[in-house]
Amino acid sequence: MATSTKDSGITKWHSADGEFRRQVSSFRDIIKAAPDARFPAEANRYHLYVSFACPWAHRTLIVRKLKGLENVIGVSVVHYLLGPNGWKFASPSEAPGATLDEINGAQYISELYLKANPEYSARYTVPVLWDKKENTIVSNESSEIIRMLNSAFDAFIDPEFRGITFYPEDLKEQIDEINEWIYDTVNNGVYKTGFAAAQEAYENNCRALFQSLERIEGILAKNEFLLGTRLTEADLRLFTTIVRFDPVYHGHFKCNLKQIGTGYPNILRWTREIYQLPGVKETVNMEHIKKHYYMSHTHINPLQIVALSNGPELDIPVVNPTARPY
């Protein structure tokens, strides 16, 4: 059952030079641990809408898990297939792992955007952080959502999770610096490579991507994590791209100069260590990941044939990992 090649509107994101241009997030409010804030931190007031397939949404799931927020912020998961009407909700019988929208009763993510702003006309993306009290979107920017989850809700979580931070004060400047080039050349770089509409754009972005992977490999040859012995948001933001790299980006997006599993031993060790942290494995749904990319991007893969490989084995124990590096 093929979908239209214009199903997700991706081809509209190209400029005249064939470069892929990512849409800027539209909802950028902040939840604060202050009662007089427009969006004050409260237990069971906010809800996450995510896709297991999406690396940007995946970030929020990992931070929610590692911060012990499962009983504070609920989650709804869309179907892996991004079709003509955007992300849709589905029952587990239709797509194992997906959910119906029990908060708003929506059939599609687009309905949430239009409920929050009837004049909204851009793309309907995930993640979405929803305020159940005000019936509106707080944020659809993953980088800002993970920082809210990181610190705003400590009053409502079990004592063992309070004070855990993936954006520590003494590393903020370094985190911001490494996030900037990793986002541009790796997180978004795989998309700029895979969605390039001109040979020169493809080659330039592919080379920049692998130059950054070599740089990361060098960092992880010396450090357990990107910034030393502590796990930070920089690691979590990169992890969601790397875990998709061999099974999806290497083939589907033609990011094929090397594979993580055979070409980057230090990145592979690092990936395994993060994957094996308590709760992280449960956020990695490879069926949703592979079926989303191979079946949704019909301008790249018109027959929607899904590759077999899930990438390198990630359950192999890591030698001398830090017991709880955060």
Secondary structure, DSSP 4 states (H G I P E B T S, - for coil): ----TTSS-GGGGB-TTS-B-PPPPS-B--EES-TTSSEE--TTSEEEEE-SS-HHHHHHHHHHHHTT-TTTSEEEEB-S--BTTBSBB--TTTSTT----TTT--SBHHHHHHHH-TT--S---S-EEEETTTTEEEE--HHHHHHHHHHTTGGGS-GGGTT--SS-GGGHHHHHHHHHHHIIIIITHHHHHHT-SSHHHHHHHHHHHHHHHHHHHHHHHH-SBTTBSS--HHHHHHHHHHHHIIIIIHHHT---S--HHHH-HHHHHHHHHHHTSTTTGGG--HHHHHHHHHHH-TTT-TT-PPPS---S---SPPSS--SS--
